[in-house]
Amino acid sequence: MNVVGVLVVVLTILVVVTGMVVSAGVRVVAQYERGVVFRLGRVRSVREPGLRLLIPAVDKMRKISMQVITMPVPAQEGITRDNVTVRVDAVVYFRVVDPMRAIVEVQDYLFAVAQVAQTSLRSIIGKSELDDLLSNREQLNKGLEIMIDSPALAWGVHIDRVEIKDVALPDALKRSMSRQAEAERERRARIISAEGEFQASQKLADAATNMAKAPAALQLRFLETVVQVAAEKNSTLVLPFPVELLRFFDRAGNPQAATTDEPQVPAQPAVHAPEAVGQLMALLATPGLREALAAPERPGAQAKTNAAGQPAAGKESA
């Protein structure tokens, strides 16, 4: 009976020890991880995701994340190629592509990538001008990515992309750039205004040429302007009478005075109410009055007719 009890105790101890040994050698590798197994100090293999068994006290495993790592680069102060002091910060996106190299080739690949990113950022600041840092960031990002990716490939790390986040400028330089932008906007506004005046002057010159070919058009335009002004009842219109209109009334009232060569008195400006102006416009719109106004402007009209509408004396004698 004592022997059976001893055997049971021994078997129990063996089972417990075996369970502890087996549990010590069991490892779980996640889907986004890879396990690098060292057996007695040498790299044995890289284990894929899942449940993995190791030899206790012989094998050791280090897990490496294969996810994309986002690493902010602290702001670096430097002098650009055109001697401007700026502070630039960036962000680096990278991931491990070879877990074995990331463990064996470099002591801490995260720290190494951070240091390379900082030194590369300082270098790219010194090689670039201020305008490139502000407006041409895409090419700078590509150049910075190549500079960081070159040493990182030997560590089993691939740089996905590098982005420049912010460019801090001195306050004096900001004020200078603001004044420059304001002056540029003012220059554009003046040029646009001058171009508008030039085009308007061309159109006015064309209109004046057309009206010079047809003098009646100028009179019609003048009458239209007067009608538009007289449309408002709360205004007083000062209308200068044309000399031709006074001569027409003079010839219509005194036919004998049309043959004299006495100098005509120029018309004086008259002040009329809007109602009187409307009546005058209606009078001027009659066809007979328009023909009479246009008669003195036609060449040879005075030689053919006199003020009373009779043939000239020269033709009677003939």
Salt bridges, closest charged atoms under 4 A:
GLU48 OE1 - ARG34 NE 3.36
ASP59 OD1 - ARG39 NE 2.70
GLU77 OE1 - ARG87 NH1 3.44
ASP98 OD2 - ARG101 NE 3.71
GLU129 OE2 - ARG81 NH2 3.47
ASP149 OD1 - HIS158 ND1 3.94
ASP160 OD1 - ARG95 NE 3.72
ASP160 OD1 - HIS158 NE2 3.55
GLU163 OE2 - ARG161 NH2 2.35
GLU184 OE2 - ARG187 NH2 2.46
GLU184 OE2 - ARG188 NE 3.40
GLU186 OE2 - ARG190 NE 3.40
GLU224 OE1 - ARG221 NH1 3.55
